[in-house]
């Protein structure tokens, strides 16, 4: 099922359809929205992109940036190419949301239904447009509902690198699990602060433990569990 507010042009000889203006595509579990969508029916390939916002005098603002929903996964990017039969595709300057986590990258390639490769990627559970903290890596592999593998890996807090490791493996499965406790940031009469940074350990189904810490730039700190 497809719609467009401006036009839908079908090239019969090439079996290509061009949708312009708030275009939408719905196919089984697949949903796609963008200002411009091209469909090549012979190859089952979709191409989606936004268009220049004519109300912006600088000519740099875009409208109708593509959003792709594939089952439980959501992809955002400046350009998206996707094969709706093989479920393989590529997102340029992309953001992907899955399992309460967000993946950003110069390019996100879906090589298999449950495997993503992220070029110069960032991973965070912070849902802000500019996240408070994130893990960054030039090479990142995401196995959906399993784990994230990156090498090397850097932790950034407020865009400042805190530590680095030659590689990192992080769980991304659903449900209760061990992991980093995201900090909060701000400023008070004790200076700039970072609160409740720590680690949560799901020992078993009936027992867990966490350790956290607060720190202020004027020197005071607290540890608690």
LOPADO-541635 format. One line per field, with one value per atom (N, C-alpha, C): residue number from 1; residue in three letters; x, y, z. Coordinates in nm, 2 decimals. Atoms other than C-alpha are relative to their C-alpha. Layout:
<recs>
bake (NUM,...) .
pati (ALA,...) .
x (X,...) .
y (Y,...) .
z (Z,...) .
</recs>
This chain:
<recs>
bake (1,1,1,2,2,2,3,3,3,4,4,4,5,5,5,6,6,6,7,7,7,8,8,8,9,9,9,10,10,10,11,11,11,12,12,12,13,13,13,14,14,14,15,15,15,16,16,16,17,17,17,18,18,18,19,19,19,20,20,20,21,21,21,22,22,22,23,23,23,24,24,24,25,25,25,26,26,26,27,27,27,28,28,28,29,29,29,30,30,30,31,31,31,32,32,32,33,33,33,34,34,34,35,35,35,36,36,36,37,37,37,38,38,38,39,39,39,40,40,40,41,41,41,42,42,42,43,43,43,44,44,44,45,45,45,46,46,46,47,47,47,48,48,48,49,49,49,50,50,50,51,51,51,52,52,52,53,53,53,54,54,54,55,55,55,56,56,56,57,57,57,58,58,58,59,59,59,60,60,60,61,61,61,62,62,62,63,63,63,64,64,64,65,65,65,66,66,66,67,67,67,68,68,68,69,69,69,70,70,70,71,71,71,72,72,72,73,73,73,74,74,74,75,75,75,76,76,76,77,77,77,78,78,78,79,79,79,80,80,80,81,81,81,82,82,82,83,83,83,84,84,84,85,85,85,86,86,86,87,87,87,88,88,88,89,89,89,90,90,90,91,91,91,92,92,92,93,93,93,94,94,94,95,95,95,96,96,96,97,97,97,98,98,98,99,99,99,100,100,100,101,101,101,102,102,102,103,103,103,104,104,104,105,105,105,106,106,106,107,107,107,108,108,108,109,109,109,110,110,110,111,111,111,112,112,112,113,113,113,114,114,114,115,115,115,116,116,116,117,117,117,118,118,118,119,119,119,120,120,120,121,121,121,122,122,122,123,123,123,124,124,124,125,125,125,126,126,126,127,127,127,128,128,128,129,129,129,130,130,130,131,131,131,132,132,132,133,133,133,134,134,134,135,135,135,136,136,136,137,137,137,138,138,138,139,139,139,140,140,140,141,141,141,142,142,142,143,143,143,144,144,144,145,145,145,146,146,146,147,147,147,148,148,148,149,149,149,150,150,150,151,151,151,152,152,152,153,153,153,154,154,154,155,155,155,156,156,156,157,157,157,158,158,158,159,159,159,160,160,160,161,161,161,162,162,162,163,163,163,164,164,164,165,165,165,166,166,166,167,167,167,168,168,168,169,169,169,170,170,170,171,171,171,172,172,172,173,173,173,174,174,174,175,175,175,176,176,176,177,177,177,178,178,178,179,179,179,180,180,180,181,181,181,182,182,182,183,183,183,184,184,184,185,185,185,186,186,186,187,187,187,188,188,188,189,189,189,190,190,190,191,191,191,192,192,192,193,193,193,194,194,194,195,195,195,196,196,196,197,197,197,198,198,198,199,199,199,200,200,200,201,201,201,202,202,202,203,203,203,204,204,204,205,205,205,206,206,206,207,207,207,208,208,208,209,209,209,210,210,210,211,211,211,212,212,212,213,213,213,214,214,214,215,215,215,216,216,216,217,217,217,218,218,218,219,219,219,220,220,220,221,221,221,222,222,222,223,223,223,224,224,224,225,225,225) .
pati (UNK,UNK,UNK,UNK,UNK,UNK,UNK,UNK,UNK,UNK,UNK,UNK,UNK,UNK,UNK,UNK,UNK,UNK,UNK,UNK,UNK,UNK,UNK,UNK,UNK,UNK,UNK,UNK,UNK,UNK,UNK,UNK,UNK,UNK,UNK,UNK,UNK,UNK,UNK,UNK,UNK,UNK,UNK,UNK,UNK,UNK,UNK,UNK,UNK,UNK,UNK,UNK,UNK,UNK,UNK,UNK,UNK,UNK,UNK,UNK,UNK,UNK,UNK,UNK,UNK,UNK,UNK,UNK,UNK,UNK,UNK,UNK,UNK,UNK,UNK,UNK,UNK,UNK,UNK,UNK,UNK,UNK,UNK,UNK,UNK,UNK,UNK,UNK,UNK,UNK,UNK,UNK,UNK,UNK,UNK,UNK,UNK,UNK,UNK,UNK,UNK,UNK,UNK,UNK,UNK,UNK,UNK,UNK,UNK,UNK,UNK,UNK,UNK,UNK,UNK,UNK,UNK,UNK,UNK,UNK,UNK,UNK,UNK,UNK,UNK,UNK,UNK,UNK,UNK,UNK,UNK,UNK,UNK,UNK,UNK,UNK,UNK,UNK,UNK,UNK,UNK,UNK,UNK,UNK,UNK,UNK,UNK,UNK,UNK,UNK,UNK,UNK,UNK,UNK,UNK,UNK,UNK,UNK,UNK,UNK,UNK,UNK,UNK,UNK,UNK,UNK,UNK,UNK,UNK,UNK,UNK,UNK,UNK,UNK,UNK,UNK,UNK,UNK,UNK,UNK,UNK,UNK,UNK,UNK,UNK,UNK,UNK,UNK,UNK,UNK,UNK,UNK,UNK,UNK,UNK,UNK,UNK,UNK,UNK,UNK,UNK,UNK,UNK,UNK,UNK,UNK,UNK,UNK,UNK,UNK,UNK,UNK,UNK,UNK,UNK,UNK,UNK,UNK,UNK,UNK,UNK,UNK,UNK,UNK,UNK,UNK,UNK,UNK,UNK,UNK,UNK,UNK,UNK,UNK,UNK,UNK,UNK,UNK,UNK,UNK,UNK,UNK,UNK,UNK,UNK,UNK,UNK,UNK,UNK,UNK,UNK,UNK,UNK,UNK,UNK,UNK,UNK,UNK,UNK,UNK,UNK,UNK,UNK,UNK,UNK,UNK,UNK,UNK,UNK,UNK,UNK,UNK,UNK,UNK,UNK,UNK,UNK,UNK,UNK,UNK,UNK,UNK,UNK,UNK,UNK,UNK,UNK,UNK,UNK,UNK,UNK,UNK,UNK,UNK,UNK,UNK,UNK,UNK,UNK,UNK,UNK,UNK,UNK,UNK,UNK,UNK,UNK,UNK,UNK,UNK,UNK,UNK,UNK,UNK,UNK,UNK,UNK,UNK,UNK,UNK,UNK,UNK,UNK,UNK,UNK,UNK,UNK,UNK,UNK,UNK,UNK,UNK,UNK,UNK,UNK,UNK,UNK,UNK,UNK,UNK,UNK,UNK,UNK,UNK,UNK,UNK,UNK,UNK,UNK,UNK,UNK,UNK,UNK,UNK,UNK,UNK,UNK,UNK,UNK,UNK,UNK,UNK,UNK,UNK,UNK,UNK,UNK,UNK,UNK,UNK,UNK,UNK,UNK,UNK,UNK,UNK,UNK,UNK,UNK,UNK,UNK,UNK,UNK,UNK,UNK,UNK,UNK,UNK,UNK,UNK,UNK,UNK,UNK,UNK,UNK,UNK,UNK,UNK,UNK,UNK,UNK,UNK,UNK,UNK,UNK,UNK,UNK,UNK,UNK,UNK,UNK,UNK,UNK,UNK,UNK,UNK,UNK,UNK,UNK,UNK,UNK,UNK,UNK,UNK,UNK,UNK,UNK,UNK,UNK,UNK,UNK,UNK,UNK,UNK,UNK,UNK,UNK,UNK,UNK,UNK,UNK,UNK,UNK,UNK,UNK,UNK,UNK,UNK,UNK,UNK,UNK,UNK,UNK,UNK,UNK,UNK,UNK,UNK,UNK,UNK,UNK,UNK,UNK,UNK,UNK,UNK,UNK,UNK,UNK,UNK,UNK,UNK,UNK,UNK,UNK,UNK,UNK,UNK,UNK,UNK,UNK,UNK,UNK,UNK,UNK,UNK,UNK,UNK,UNK,UNK,UNK,UNK,UNK,UNK,UNK,UNK,UNK,UNK,UNK,UNK,UNK,UNK,UNK,UNK,UNK,UNK,UNK,UNK,UNK,UNK,UNK,UNK,UNK,UNK,UNK,UNK,UNK,UNK,UNK,UNK,UNK,UNK,UNK,UNK,UNK,UNK,UNK,UNK,UNK,UNK,UNK,UNK,UNK,UNK,UNK,UNK,UNK,UNK,UNK,UNK,UNK,UNK,UNK,UNK,UNK,UNK,UNK,UNK,UNK,UNK,UNK,UNK,UNK,UNK,UNK,UNK,UNK,UNK,UNK,UNK,UNK,UNK,UNK,UNK,UNK,UNK,UNK,UNK,UNK,UNK,UNK,UNK,UNK,UNK,UNK,UNK,UNK,UNK,UNK,UNK,UNK,UNK,UNK,UNK,UNK,UNK,UNK,UNK,UNK,UNK,UNK,UNK,UNK,UNK,UNK,UNK,UNK,UNK,UNK,UNK,UNK,UNK,UNK,UNK,UNK,UNK,UNK,UNK,UNK,UNK,UNK,UNK,UNK,UNK,UNK,UNK,UNK,UNK,UNK,UNK,UNK,UNK,UNK,UNK,UNK,UNK,UNK,UNK,UNK,UNK,UNK,UNK,UNK,UNK,UNK,UNK,UNK,UNK,UNK,UNK,UNK,UNK,UNK,UNK,UNK,UNK,UNK,UNK,UNK,UNK,UNK,UNK,UNK,UNK,UNK,UNK,UNK,UNK,UNK,UNK,UNK,UNK,UNK,UNK,UNK,UNK,UNK,UNK,UNK,UNK,UNK,UNK,UNK,UNK,UNK) .
x (0.08,0.00,0.09,-0.09,0.15,-0.09,0.07,0.04,0.11,-0.09,0.19,-0.09,0.08,0.06,0.02,-0.03,0.22,-0.03,0.02,0.24,0.06,-0.06,0.30,0.01,-0.03,0.46,0.05,-0.03,0.48,0.06,-0.07,0.74,-0.03,0.04,0.58,0.11,-0.10,0.87,0.12,-0.11,1.13,-0.05,0.07,0.88,0.06,-0.05,0.99,-0.11,0.10,0.76,0.06,-0.06,0.84,-0.12,0.10,0.64,0.06,-0.05,0.68,-0.10,0.08,0.55,-0.06,0.06,0.49,-0.03,0.02,0.53,0.00,0.01,0.44,0.00,0.01,0.49,-0.03,0.03,0.33,0.00,-0.01,0.43,0.03,-0.01,0.37,0.05,-0.05,0.58,0.08,-0.08,0.76,-0.08,0.06,0.67,0.10,-0.10,0.85,-0.07,0.05,0.79,0.12,-0.10,0.99,-0.06,0.06,0.94,0.01,-0.01,1.07,0.03,-0.02,1.05,0.00,0.00,1.15,0.00,0.02,1.05,0.04,-0.04,1.22,-0.07,0.07,0.97,0.07,-0.07,1.19,0.10,-0.11,1.47,-0.05,0.05,1.24,0.08,-0.08,1.45,-0.07,0.06,1.34,0.11,-0.10,1.53,-0.09,0.08,1.41,0.10,-0.08,1.54,-0.09,0.07,1.43,0.01,-0.02,1.41,0.03,-0.04,1.53,-0.12,0.11,1.30,0.01,-0.01,1.22,-0.02,0.02,1.13,0.13,-0.13,1.49,0.09,-0.07,1.69,0.15,-0.13,2.02,0.01,0.00,1.92,0.05,-0.06,2.06,-0.10,0.10,1.75,-0.08,0.07,1.58,-0.13,0.13,1.22,-0.03,0.03,1.07,0.11,-0.11,1.38,-0.06,0.06,1.32,0.00,0.02,1.19,-0.05,0.03,1.19,-0.03,0.04,1.01,-0.01,0.00,1.09,-0.02,0.04,0.91,0.02,-0.02,1.04,0.11,-0.12,1.33,-0.04,0.02,1.32,0.13,-0.12,1.57,-0.03,0.01,1.62,0.13,-0.13,1.87,-0.03,0.01,1.94,-0.04,0.04,1.91,-0.01,0.02,1.78,-0.01,0.03,1.81,-0.02,0.05,1.64,-0.07,0.07,1.54,-0.11,0.11,1.20,-0.02,0.01,1.24,0.11,-0.11,1.59,0.02,-0.01,1.55,0.15,-0.13,1.90,0.00,0.00,1.98,0.11,-0.10,2.18,-0.06,0.05,2.11,0.12,-0.11,2.34,-0.03,0.01,2.40,-0.12,0.12,2.17,-0.01,0.03,2.01,-0.10,0.09,1.85,-0.04,0.06,1.63,-0.04,0.04,1.60,0.03,-0.02,1.56,0.05,-0.03,1.57,0.14,-0.13,1.90,0.00,0.00,2.00,0.14,-0.12,2.27,0.01,-0.02,2.41,0.13,-0.12,2.66,0.00,-0.01,2.79,-0.08,0.08,2.64,-0.03,0.05,2.43,-0.04,0.03,2.43,-0.06,0.07,2.18,0.04,-0.06,2.37,-0.09,0.09,2.13,-0.12,0.11,1.79,0.03,-0.03,1.95,0.14,-0.14,2.29,0.02,-0.03,2.39,0.15,-0.14,2.73,-0.01,0.00,2.78,0.13,-0.13,3.05,0.01,-0.02,3.19,-0.12,0.13,2.91,0.01,0.02,2.78,-0.12,0.11,2.56,-0.03,0.05,2.36,-0.14,0.14,2.05,-0.07,0.05,2.00,-0.08,0.09,1.70,0.00,0.00,1.80,0.06,-0.06,1.89,0.15,-0.15,2.24,0.02,0.00,2.29,0.11,-0.09,2.46,0.13,-0.12,2.69,-0.03,0.01,2.76,0.14,-0.12,3.01,0.02,-0.04,3.19,0.10,-0.09,3.37,0.01,-0.01,3.50,-0.07,0.05,3.38,-0.09,0.10,3.06,-0.09,0.09,2.86,-0.11,0.11,2.52,-0.08,0.08,2.36,-0.13,0.13,1.99,-0.04,0.04,1.86,0.10,-0.11,2.20,0.11,-0.12,2.51,0.05,-0.06,2.70,0.15,-0.15,3.07,0.06,-0.07,3.30,0.15,-0.14,3.67,0.06,0.00,3.82,-0.12,0.12,3.56,0.04,-0.02,3.55,-0.12,0.12,3.32,0.01,0.01,3.22,-0.11,0.10,3.05,0.00,0.01,2.93,0.10,-0.09,3.13,0.15,-0.14,3.45,0.04,-0.04,3.64,0.05,-0.03,3.66,0.10,-0.09,3.83,-0.02,0.00,3.91,0.04,-0.04,3.94,0.02,-0.03,4.08,-0.12,0.12,3.74,-0.11,0.11,3.40,-0.11,0.12,3.11,-0.11,0.11,2.78,-0.13,0.13,2.45,-0.10,0.11,2.15,-0.13,0.12,1.90,-0.11,0.12,1.55,0.01,0.02,1.46,0.11,-0.09,1.65,0.14,-0.14,2.03,0.10,-0.11,2.36,0.04,-0.05,2.50,0.03,-0.04,2.61,-0.13,0.11,2.38,0.03,-0.02,2.35,0.01,-0.01,2.46,-0.09,0.07,2.28,0.10,-0.10,2.46,-0.07,0.05,2.41,0.10,-0.09,2.55,-0.07,0.06,2.50,0.11,-0.10,2.69,0.13,-0.12,2.93,0.07,-0.06,3.02,-0.08,0.06,2.93,0.00,0.01,2.82,-0.04,0.04,2.77,-0.05,0.07,2.52,-0.03,0.04,2.46,0.06,-0.08,2.72,0.04,-0.03,2.76,-0.03,0.02,2.70,-0.11,0.10,2.40,0.03,-0.03,2.46,-0.12,0.11,2.17,0.06,-0.07,2.32,-0.08,0.08,2.03,-0.15,0.14,1.65,-0.05,0.05,1.61,0.10,-0.10,1.92,0.07,-0.08,2.09,0.07,-0.08,2.33,0.05,-0.05,2.44,0.09,-0.09,2.72,0.00,0.01,2.70,0.08,-0.07,2.88,-0.04,0.03,2.83,0.13,-0.12,3.11,-0.03,0.01,3.14,0.14,-0.13,3.41,0.07,-0.07,3.48,0.06,-0.07,3.60,-0.08,0.08,3.32,-0.05,0.05,3.21,-0.07,0.07,2.99,0.00,0.02,2.99,-0.11,0.10,2.69,-0.04,0.05,2.53,-0.13) .
y (-0.12,0.00,0.12,-0.12,0.34,0.12,-0.13,0.70,0.11,-0.12,1.04,0.12,-0.12,1.40,0.08,-0.08,1.54,-0.09,0.07,1.27,-0.14,0.14,0.90,-0.03,0.02,0.83,-0.14,0.14,0.48,-0.02,0.03,0.39,-0.14,0.13,0.09,-0.09,0.08,-0.02,-0.04,0.03,0.00,-0.06,0.05,-0.11,0.07,-0.08,0.18,0.10,-0.10,0.40,0.11,-0.12,0.75,0.06,-0.07,0.89,0.12,-0.13,1.25,0.07,-0.07,1.45,-0.09,0.08,1.28,-0.14,0.14,0.94,-0.10,0.11,0.62,-0.13,0.14,0.25,-0.09,0.10,-0.03,-0.14,0.13,-0.39,-0.10,0.10,-0.67,0.08,-0.07,-0.56,0.12,-0.11,-0.29,0.12,-0.13,0.07,0.11,-0.10,0.36,0.13,-0.14,0.74,0.08,-0.10,1.00,0.09,-0.10,1.30,-0.06,0.06,1.10,-0.15,0.15,0.72,-0.05,0.07,0.52,-0.15,0.14,0.16,-0.07,0.08,-0.08,-0.14,0.12,-0.36,-0.13,0.12,-0.59,-0.05,0.04,-0.59,0.00,-0.01,-0.53,0.10,-0.10,-0.23,0.13,-0.13,0.08,0.10,-0.11,0.42,0.11,-0.10,0.69,0.12,-0.11,1.04,0.12,-0.12,1.38,0.10,-0.11,1.71,0.13,-0.13,2.06,0.08,-0.08,2.27,0.14,-0.13,2.57,0.12,-0.11,2.78,0.04,-0.03,2.77,0.07,-0.09,3.05,-0.05,0.05,2.87,-0.12,0.11,2.58,-0.13,0.11,2.33,-0.09,0.07,2.23,-0.10,0.10,1.91,-0.03,0.04,1.79,-0.14,0.13,1.45,-0.10,0.10,1.26,-0.14,0.13,0.89,-0.07,0.09,0.67,-0.14,0.14,0.29,-0.08,0.09,0.06,-0.15,0.14,-0.31,-0.09,0.08,-0.52,0.09,-0.08,-0.40,0.10,-0.09,-0.20,0.13,-0.13,0.17,0.06,-0.06,0.33,0.15,-0.14,0.71,0.03,-0.04,0.85,0.10,-0.09,1.10,-0.07,0.08,0.83,-0.15,0.14,0.47,-0.08,0.10,0.19,-0.14,0.12,-0.14,-0.09,0.10,-0.46,-0.07,0.05,-0.56,-0.15,0.15,-0.93,-0.06,0.06,-1.00,0.06,-0.07,-0.75,0.04,-0.06,-0.61,0.14,-0.14,-0.24,0.08,-0.09,0.06,0.13,-0.13,0.38,0.09,-0.10,0.68,0.10,-0.09,0.91,-0.04,0.06,0.68,0.00,0.02,0.63,-0.12,0.12,0.29,-0.01,0.03,0.22,-0.14,0.14,-0.13,-0.03,0.05,-0.29,0.11,-0.12,0.05,0.05,-0.05,0.13,0.08,-0.08,0.38,-0.02,0.02,0.32,0.11,-0.10,0.61,-0.04,0.03,0.59,0.07,-0.06,0.74,-0.08,0.09,0.43,-0.12,0.12,0.14,-0.09,0.10,-0.17,-0.12,0.12,-0.45,-0.11,0.11,-0.75,-0.12,0.11,-1.01,0.05,-0.05,-0.99,0.04,-0.03,-0.99,0.05,-0.05,-0.84,0.14,-0.14,-0.47,0.03,-0.05,-0.32,0.15,-0.15,0.04,0.06,-0.07,0.26,0.12,-0.12,0.51,0.02,0.00,0.42,0.05,-0.03,0.53,-0.08,0.07,0.34,0.06,-0.06,0.48,-0.05,0.02,0.41,0.14,-0.13,0.79,0.04,-0.03,0.90,0.15,-0.14,1.27,0.01,-0.03,1.41,0.01,0.00,1.48,-0.07,0.08,1.20,0.04,-0.04,1.26,-0.09,0.09,0.96,-0.10,0.10,0.70,-0.07,0.07,0.44,0.02,-0.02,0.51,-0.10,0.10,0.28,0.02,-0.01,0.30,-0.12,0.13,-0.06,-0.06,0.05,-0.19,-0.10,0.10,-0.51,-0.03,0.02,-0.55,-0.12,0.12,-0.89,0.02,-0.04,-0.80,-0.10,0.08,-0.92,-0.10,0.08,-1.07,0.08,-0.08,-0.85,0.10,-0.10,-0.56,-0.02,0.02,-0.61,0.12,-0.12,-0.31,-0.01,-0.01,-0.25,0.11,-0.02,-0.04,0.07,-0.06,0.11,0.12,-0.11,0.45,0.05,-0.05,0.58,0.15,-0.15,0.95,0.04,-0.06,1.14,0.15,-0.14,1.49,0.03,-0.02,1.45,0.00,0.01,1.40,-0.15,0.14,1.06,-0.03,0.03,0.89,-0.12,0.12,0.55,-0.07,0.07,0.33,-0.15,0.14,-0.05,-0.05,0.05,-0.25,-0.06,0.05,-0.41,-0.01,0.01,-0.44,-0.08,0.08,-0.68,0.03,-0.05,-0.56,-0.08,0.07,-0.76,0.10,-0.08,-0.63,-0.08,0.08,-0.90,0.07,-0.05,-0.82,-0.04,0.04,-0.82,0.05,-0.04,-0.77,-0.06,0.04,-0.78,0.09,-0.08,-0.65,0.10,-0.11,-0.33,0.13,-0.13,0.03,0.08,-0.09,0.27,0.13,-0.13,0.59,0.11,-0.11,0.90,0.12,-0.13,1.24,0.11,-0.11,1.58,0.12,-0.13,1.93,0.08,-0.10,2.21,0.04,-0.05,2.32,0.08,-0.08,2.52,-0.08,0.08,2.22,-0.02,0.01,2.26,-0.08,0.09,2.06,-0.14,0.13,1.71,-0.11,0.12,1.36,-0.10,0.07,1.15,-0.15,0.14,0.77,-0.07,0.08,0.65,-0.13,0.12,0.28,-0.12,0.13,-0.08,-0.08,0.09,-0.31,-0.15,0.14,-0.69,-0.08,0.10,-0.93,-0.13,0.12,-1.22,-0.12,0.11,-1.46,0.06,-0.04,-1.45,0.06,-0.04,-1.37,0.10,-0.08,-1.16,0.10,-0.09,-0.85,0.10,-0.09,-0.58,0.11,-0.12,-0.23,0.08,-0.10,0.01,0.12,-0.13,0.38,0.10,-0.11,0.70,0.13,-0.14,1.08,0.07,-0.08,1.33,0.14,-0.15,1.71,0.05,-0.05,1.92,0.08,-0.06,2.10,-0.09,0.09,1.78,-0.10,0.10,1.60,-0.11,0.12,1.25,-0.09,0.10,0.97,-0.13,0.14,0.59,-0.07,0.07,0.38,-0.12,0.12,0.04,-0.04) .
z (0.00,0.00,0.00,0.01,-0.10,-0.02,0.01,-0.08,-0.02,0.01,-0.17,-0.01,0.00,-0.13,-0.13,0.13,-0.45,-0.12,0.12,-0.71,0.01,0.01,-0.79,-0.15,0.14,-1.13,-0.02,0.03,-1.27,-0.14,0.13,-1.54,-0.04,0.03,-1.70,-0.06,0.07,-1.92,0.09,-0.09,-1.64,0.13,-0.13,-1.36,0.12,-0.11,-1.14,0.03,-0.05,-0.93,0.08,-0.07,-0.81,0.08,-0.09,-0.51,0.06,-0.05,-0.41,0.09,-0.09,-0.12,0.11,-0.11,0.22,-0.04,0.05,0.06,0.11,-0.09,0.25,-0.07,0.05,0.19,0.11,-0.10,0.39,-0.07,0.06,0.31,0.11,-0.11,0.57,0.12,-0.12,0.87,-0.03,0.04,0.67,-0.01,0.02,0.69,-0.03,0.04,0.52,-0.02,0.02,0.53,-0.05,0.05,0.33,-0.09,0.10,0.11,-0.14,0.13,-0.19,0.02,0.00,-0.24,-0.14,0.13,-0.55,0.02,-0.01,-0.59,-0.13,0.12,-0.84,0.02,-0.02,-0.86,-0.05,0.05,-1.06,0.10,-0.10,-0.79,0.14,-0.14,-0.49,0.08,-0.07,-0.40,0.02,-0.03,-0.22,0.02,-0.02,-0.22,0.06,-0.07,0.02,0.04,-0.04,0.09,0.02,-0.02,0.20,-0.11,0.10,0.01,0.07,-0.06,0.06,0.04,-0.06,0.28,-0.07,0.08,0.05,0.09,-0.09,0.35,0.07,-0.06,0.47,-0.10,0.09,0.31,-0.02,0.02,0.37,-0.10,0.09,0.16,0.05,-0.07,0.41,0.07,-0.08,0.60,-0.09,0.07,0.49,0.06,-0.05,0.52,-0.05,0.04,0.50,0.00,-0.01,0.62,0.02,0.00,0.58,0.14,-0.12,0.87,-0.05,0.04,0.81,0.12,-0.11,1.05,-0.06,0.05,1.00,0.12,-0.11,1.26,0.13,-0.13,1.61,-0.01,0.02,1.46,-0.08,0.06,1.36,-0.05,0.06,1.13,-0.05,0.05,1.06,-0.07,0.07,0.81,-0.11,0.11,0.54,-0.13,0.12,0.27,0.05,-0.04,0.30,-0.13,0.11,0.04,0.07,-0.07,0.13,-0.10,0.08,-0.03,0.08,-0.08,0.10,-0.01,0.01,-0.01,0.08,-0.08,0.13,0.14,-0.13,0.42,0.02,-0.01,0.35,-0.05,0.04,0.32,0.07,-0.05,0.41,0.03,-0.04,0.60,0.01,-0.01,0.55,0.10,-0.11,0.84,0.09,-0.06,1.03,0.15,-0.14,1.37,0.00,-0.01,1.46,0.15,-0.14,1.77,0.01,-0.03,1.91,0.14,-0.14,2.25,0.10,-0.09,2.43,-0.02,0.03,2.27,-0.13,0.12,2.00,-0.06,0.07,1.74,-0.11,0.10,1.53,-0.08,0.09,1.24,-0.12,0.13,0.93,-0.10,0.09,0.76,0.09,-0.07,0.90,-0.11,0.11,0.68,0.07,-0.04,0.74,-0.09,0.09,0.60,0.01,-0.03,0.75,0.08,-0.07,0.91,0.15,-0.14,1.26,0.02,-0.01,1.19,-0.06,0.05,1.15,0.01,0.00,1.07,0.00,-0.02,1.19,-0.02,0.02,1.05,0.08,-0.09,1.30,0.08,-0.07,1.53,0.14,-0.14,1.87,0.05,-0.06,2.10,0.14,-0.13,2.40,0.03,-0.04,2.60,0.03,-0.02,2.64,-0.12,0.11,2.43,-0.05,0.04,2.39,-0.14,0.13,2.05,0.01,-0.03,2.19,0.13,-0.12,2.44,0.10,-0.11,2.78,-0.01,0.00,2.73,-0.12,0.11,2.46,-0.01,0.04,2.35,-0.15,0.14,2.02,-0.04,0.06,1.79,-0.15,0.15,1.43,-0.07,0.06,1.37,0.11,-0.10,1.54,-0.07,0.05,1.48,0.10,-0.09,1.63,-0.04,0.01,1.67,0.07,-0.06,1.73,0.11,-0.12,2.07,0.05,-0.05,2.15,0.05,-0.05,2.17,-0.10,0.08,2.04,0.01,0.00,1.94,-0.07,0.05,1.89,0.02,-0.02,1.84,-0.08,-0.14,1.97,0.05,-0.06,2.21,0.09,-0.08,2.38,0.07,-0.08,2.66,0.00,-0.01,2.62,0.10,-0.09,2.90,-0.03,0.04,2.80,-0.11,0.12,2.48,0.04,-0.04,2.68,0.01,-0.01,2.64,0.14,-0.14,2.98,0.00,0.00,2.90,-0.14,0.13,2.60,0.03,0.00,2.55,-0.14,0.13,2.26,-0.07,0.05,2.22,0.11,-0.10,2.39,-0.05,0.04,2.39,0.11,-0.09,2.54,-0.04,0.02,2.58,-0.05,0.05,2.39,0.00,0.00,2.47,0.09,-0.08,2.62,0.14,-0.14,2.98,0.10,-0.11,3.31,-0.03,0.03,3.26,0.07,-0.06,3.40,-0.10,0.09,3.26,0.08,-0.05,3.31,0.04,-0.05,3.51,-0.06,0.06,3.31,0.10,-0.09,3.49,-0.04,0.03,3.52,0.03,-0.01,3.49,0.03,-0.04,3.62,0.07,-0.07,3.83,0.12,-0.13,4.19,0.07,-0.07,4.46,0.03,-0.02,4.48,-0.14,0.13,4.11,-0.09,0.09,3.81,0.05,-0.06,3.90,-0.10,0.07,3.77,0.11,-0.11,3.97,-0.05,0.01,4.01,-0.12,0.10,3.76,0.07,-0.06,3.83,-0.08,0.07,3.75,0.07,-0.06,3.80,-0.04,0.03,3.83,0.03,-0.02,3.78,0.03,-0.04,3.97,-0.04,0.04,3.92,0.00,0.00,3.90,0.13,-0.13,4.27,0.07,-0.07,4.35,-0.10,0.08,4.22,0.09,-0.08,4.33,-0.09,0.08,4.22,0.08,-0.06,4.30,-0.08,0.07,4.22,0.07,-0.05,4.27,-0.05,0.03,4.27,0.00,-0.01,4.19,-0.04,0.02,4.20,-0.03,0.04,4.04,0.11,-0.11,4.37,0.10,-0.08,4.52,0.08,-0.08,4.70,-0.09,0.07,4.61,0.10,-0.08,4.73,-0.07,0.05,4.68,0.08,-0.08,4.77,-0.09,0.06,4.69,0.06) .
</recs>
